[in-house]
Amino acid sequence: MGTYKLAIADDEMFIRESLVRYVRWEEIGFEVVLVAEDGEPLIRALEERGKIDVIFCDIQMQVQSGLDVARYVAENGLDCVVVLLSGYQEFEFARKALQYGVEDYLLKPVNLSDIRKTFTRIREALDERQRKRMERLHREEQIMAGQYLLVLNMCEDFEEIWNRIGEELSAREDGVDMDGLTAGMAALLREKYGEGLPGELEEMLLDGGSEEGRRKALYEVHCYLHTKEKDITVSGSVKKLVREHLDENISLTRAAEHVFLSPNYFSRIFKEQVGENYSEYVIRIKMEKAAELLRDSHRKIYEISEQVGYHNIKYFYKLFKRIYACTPIEYRKRHLYGREKQEDIR
């Protein structure tokens, strides 16, 4: 997934030069960014320079030992892997290395094959960690994008929203930035509105660029979400969501999030546009589908109940009777009898 930064330290010049010269670090995914004869430069580099992904150092050095470096990494909670090299197989060294979270402990003389195996494993672990971090970051960006689309939709004062977004992003330390946020908004808007989303608006969100460009993109989203045309799509978008997920319980909150509205505001808009409450609409659509399956299939009633999202068959019976004034069994018999009569007449 990339090249990781490696620092090497050993007080024996021959060993540290051999580690740099004879190990083909770039082939296993590492770039040597620092070579030192003591642990002190490593600690200073971690303090000043920041990101070093892996440290490979001797456990015993004159000023700051490898254990001192490992302790510094552990006590400061740094995202850095430490591998120690030692000429002594002593239990106390190994115990302290484990205490400080050292990844591996290699004994001198160490051969190139052991180094390659150890660092290949470390690179694979770092790749996996990076992949999971990117997945978490993407999920977080999607969540924030949905939240800010809701804010952009519900609040009139764009300047206040823009300032709030800037402040909150500046305070974050998880890597979420404005480019990720606007890309998340573009994906959500495309998912919700499909071809109804203006292409130029999507392009503005994906282009990134300057702060002024991002500001303009969010302002256009703010305007788009406040247009009358958008309000007209609310019921249609949610109806599609419900019909495509009849086997699930699409709550009012989830439906509202789907169109970036608060639950209360969504409930009012939906009732105005459809003429019935959201919950009543969902039940009616599910029961209509159940009735169709009762008429046109030989599925068992509990299977039909589950297919329209009800795992409690008694509750399904209750809702069905409320809509059709008969039980599912009675409904099926009635329509089966009617169909047989029509066939006899033919």
C-alpha positions in Angstrom: 0.0 0.0 0.0 3.1 2.2 0.0 6.5 2.6 1.4 7.1 2.8 5.1 9.7 5.0 6.8 12.4 3.0 8.7 15.0 4.2 11.2 18.1 2.1 12.0 20.4 2.5 15.1 23.3 0.4 16.3 26.5 1.5 18.1 28.6 -0.9 15.9 29.4 0.9 12.7 29.9 -2.4 10.7 26.4 -3.7 11.7 24.5 -0.5 11.0 26.3 0.0 7.6 25.6 -3.7 6.7 22.0 -3.3 7.6 21.7 -0.3 5.3 23.8 -1.7 2.5 22.9 -5.4 2.2 19.2 -5.5 3.1 17.2 -4.5 0.0 14.7 -2.5 2.0 12.9 -1.0 -0.9 12.0 -4.5 -2.2 10.1 -5.2 1.0 8.4 -1.8 1.2 10.7 0.3 3.4 12.7 3.5 3.0 15.6 4.1 5.4 15.2 7.7 6.5 17.5 7.8 9.5 20.7 5.9 10.5 22.2 6.5 14.0 24.7 5.1 16.4 22.5 5.6 19.4 18.9 5.8 20.5 19.0 9.5 21.3 18.7 10.7 17.6 15.7 8.3 17.2 13.9 9.9 20.1 14.7 13.4 18.9 13.5 12.5 15.4 10.2 11.2 16.8 9.8 14.4 18.8 10.7 16.8 16.0 10.1 15.1 12.7 7.0 13.0 13.7 6.3 10.1 11.4 8.6 7.1 11.6 6.8 3.9 10.9 9.4 1.3 12.1 12.5 1.5 14.2 15.1 -1.3 14.1 17.8 -0.8 16.7 20.2 -2.5 19.0 18.9 -3.1 22.5 22.2 -1.9 24.2 23.6 1.5 23.1 25.6 4.0 25.2 23.3 7.0 25.7 19.8 5.9 24.9 19.3 2.1 24.6 16.8 0.3 22.4 14.7 -0.3 25.4 14.7 3.5 26.1 13.4 4.1 22.6 10.8 1.4 23.0 9.7 2.9 26.3 9.4 6.4 24.7 7.2 5.0 21.9 5.0 3.1 24.3 4.6 5.9 26.9 3.8 8.5 24.2 1.3 6.2 22.4 3.2 6.6 19.1 2.0 4.6 16.0 5.5 3.1 15.5 6.7 -0.5 15.3 9.9 -1.3 17.3 12.2 -4.2 16.4 15.1 -4.8 18.8 18.5 -6.4 17.9 20.6 -8.0 20.6 23.7 -10.0 21.1 22.4 -11.4 24.4 19.6 -13.9 25.0 18.7 -12.5 28.4 15.2 -13.0 30.0 15.1 -9.5 31.5 15.7 -7.8 28.2 12.9 -9.9 26.6 10.5 -9.2 29.5 11.0 -5.5 29.2 10.7 -5.6 25.4 7.3 -7.3 25.8 6.3 -4.8 28.4 7.0 -1.9 26.0 5.1 -3.6 23.1 8.2 -4.4 21.0 7.1 -6.2 17.8 10.1 -8.5 17.5 13.4 -9.4 19.1 16.2 -10.6 16.9 19.5 -12.1 18.1 22.9 -11.4 16.7 24.3 -12.7 14.5 21.2 -12.2 12.4 21.1 -13.3 8.8 19.5 -11.5 5.9 16.8 -14.1 5.5 15.5 -13.6 9.0 15.5 -9.9 8.6 13.6 -10.2 5.3 11.0 -12.5 6.8 10.5 -10.4 9.9 10.1 -7.1 8.0 7.9 -8.7 5.3 5.5 -9.8 8.0 5.7 -6.3 9.6 4.9 -4.6 6.2 1.9 -6.9 5.7 0.6 -6.1 9.1 1.1 -2.3 8.4 -0.7 -2.7 5.1 -3.6 -4.4 6.9 -3.7 -1.7 9.6 -3.6 1.0 6.9 -6.4 -0.7 5.0 -8.6 -0.8 8.1 -7.8 2.8 9.0 -8.8 3.9 5.5 -12.1 2.0 5.8 -12.8 3.6 9.2 -11.9 7.0 7.7 -14.2 6.4 4.8 -17.1 5.4 7.1 -16.5 8.4 9.3 -16.5 10.7 6.2 -19.8 9.2 5.0 -21.3 9.7 8.5 -20.1 13.3 8.6 -21.2 14.0 5.1 -24.7 12.8 5.9 -24.8 14.9 9.1 -23.7 18.1 7.3 -26.1 17.5 4.4 -28.8 17.5 7.1 -27.4 20.7 8.6 -27.2 22.3 5.1 -30.8 21.3 4.4 -32.3 22.5 7.7 -30.4 25.7 8.4 -30.8 28.9 6.5 -27.6 30.7 7.5 -24.9 29.3 5.2 -22.1 31.4 6.7 -22.8 29.9 10.1 -22.7 26.4 8.7 -19.5 27.1 6.8 -17.7 28.4 9.9 -18.9 25.5 12.0 -17.7 22.9 9.4 -14.3 24.6 9.3 -14.0 24.6 13.1 -15.0 21.0 13.5 -12.7 19.7 10.8 -9.7 21.7 12.3 -10.3 20.1 15.7 -10.3 16.5 14.3 -7.2 14.3 14.4 -8.5 11.3 12.5 -7.6 12.4 9.0 -11.1 13.5 8.0 -10.7 16.6 5.8 -12.8 18.8 3.5 -11.9 16.8 0.4 -13.1 13.6 2.0 -16.2 15.3 3.3 -17.3 16.8 -0.1 -16.5 13.5 -1.8 -18.8 11.8 0.7 -21.5 14.4 0.1 -21.3 13.8 -3.7 -21.6 10.0 -3.2 -24.7 10.4 -0.9 -26.4 12.9 -3.2 -25.8 10.7 -6.2 -27.1 7.7 -4.3 -30.3 9.5 -3.2 -31.2 11.6 -6.2 -29.5 9.6 -9.1 -30.0 11.4 -12.4 -31.8 14.2 -10.7 -28.6 15.5 -9.3 -27.0 18.2 -11.5 -23.8 16.9 -13.0 -22.0 20.3 -12.5 -22.9 20.2 -8.7 -21.3 16.7 -8.4 -18.2 17.9 -10.3 -17.8 20.9 -8.0 -17.9 18.6 -4.9 -15.4 16.2 -6.4 -13.0 18.8 -7.8 -11.7 19.9 -4.4 -9.2 22.7 -5.2 -9.0 25.9 -3.2 -10.9 26.8 -0.1 -13.0 29.2 -2.1 -13.9 26.4 -4.5 -15.0 24.2 -1.7 -17.0 27.0 -0.1 -18.8 27.6 -3.4 -19.5 23.9 -3.8 -21.1 23.7 -0.4 -23.1 26.9 -1.0 -24.5 25.3 -4.2 -25.4 22.2 -2.2 -27.1 24.4 0.3 -29.1 26.1 -2.4 -29.9 22.8 -4.1 -31.3 21.3 -0.9 -33.5 24.3 -0.4 -35.1 24.3 -3.8 -38.8 23.5 -4.3 -37.9 20.9 -6.9 -35.9 19.0 -4.2 -38.9 18.9 -1.8 -41.0 17.3 -4.6 -38.6 14.4 -4.7 -38.8 13.6 -1.0 -41.8 11.3 -1.2 -40.7 9.7 -4.4 -37.2 9.0 -3.1 -38.5 7.4 0.1 -41.2 5.4 -1.7 -38.5 3.9 -3.8 -36.4 3.1 -0.7 -39.3 1.3 1.0 -40.3 -0.7 -2.1 -36.8 -1.8 -2.6 -36.4 -3.0 1.0 -39.8 -4.5 1.8 -38.1 -7.2 3.9 -36.5 -4.6 6.2 -37.9 -2.2 8.8 -37.2 1.2 7.3 -37.8 3.4 10.3 -39.0 7.0 10.0 -35.5 8.2 11.2 -33.7 6.2 8.5 -36.2 7.5 5.9 -35.5 11.0 7.0 -31.8 10.5 6.9 -32.2 9.2 3.3 -33.4 12.6 2.2 -31.3 14.7 4.7 -34.2 15.9 6.8 -35.0 15.9 10.5 -37.5 13.2 11.4 -40.2 15.8 12.4 -39.8 17.8 9.2 -39.7 14.7 7.0 -42.9 13.4 8.7 -44.7 16.6 7.9 -43.5 16.8 4.3 -44.3 13.2 3.6 -47.9 13.5 5.0 -48.4 16.6 2.9 -47.2 15.0 -0.3 -48.6 11.4 0.1 -51.8 12.1 2.2 -51.0 9.5 4.9 -48.5 9.1 7.7 -45.2 7.5 6.9 -45.8 4.5 9.1 -49.3 4.0 7.6 -47.8 4.1 4.1 -45.1 1.5 4.9 -47.7 -0.9 6.4 -50.0 -0.4 3.4 -47.3 -1.1 0.9 -46.1 -4.2 2.7 -49.7 -5.6 3.0 -50.3 -4.9 -0.7 -47.2 -6.9 -1.5 -48.3 -9.7 0.9 -51.8 -9.8 -0.8 -50.2 -10.1 -4.2 -48.1 -13.0 -3.0 -51.1 -14.7 -1.4 -53.0 -14.4 -4.7 -50.2 -15.3 -7.1 -47.9 -17.7 -5.3 -48.0 -20.9 -3.3 -45.6 -19.6 -0.6 -46.4 -20.4 3.0 -47.9 -17.6 5.0 -44.9 -17.4 7.4 -42.6 -17.1 4.3 -44.7 -14.2 2.9 -44.7 -12.5 6.4 -40.9 -12.6 6.5 -40.6 -11.5 2.9 -42.4 -8.2 3.8 -40.3 -7.7 6.9 -42.4 -9.3 9.7 -40.9 -12.1 11.7 -43.7 -12.1 14.2 -46.5 -13.8 12.3 -49.2 -12.8 14.8 -48.3 -9.2 14.3 -48.4 -9.8 10.5 -51.9 -11.3 10.8 -53.1 -8.3 12.9 -51.8 -5.8 10.4 -53.2 -7.7 7.4 -56.6 -8.0 8.9 -56.6 -4.2 9.7 -56.0 -3.5 6.0 -58.1 -6.2 4.3 -60.7 -7.0 7.1 -59.8 -10.7 6.8 -57.0 -13.0 7.7 -54.3 -14.0 5.2 -55.8 -17.5 5.0 -59.3 -16.1 4.3 -58.0 -13.7 1.7 -56.2 -16.6 -0.1 -59.3 -18.8 -0.1 -61.5 -16.0 -1.3 -59.3 -15.2 -4.2 -58.6 -18.9 -5.0 -62.3 -19.6 -5.1 -62.9 -16.5 -7.3 -60.2 -17.6 -9.7 -61.6 -21.2 -9.9 -65.1 -19.8 -10.7 -63.8 -17.7 -13.5 -62.0 -20.8 -14.9 -65.3 -22.8 -14.8 -67.1 -20.1 -16.6 -64.5 -20.2 -19.4 
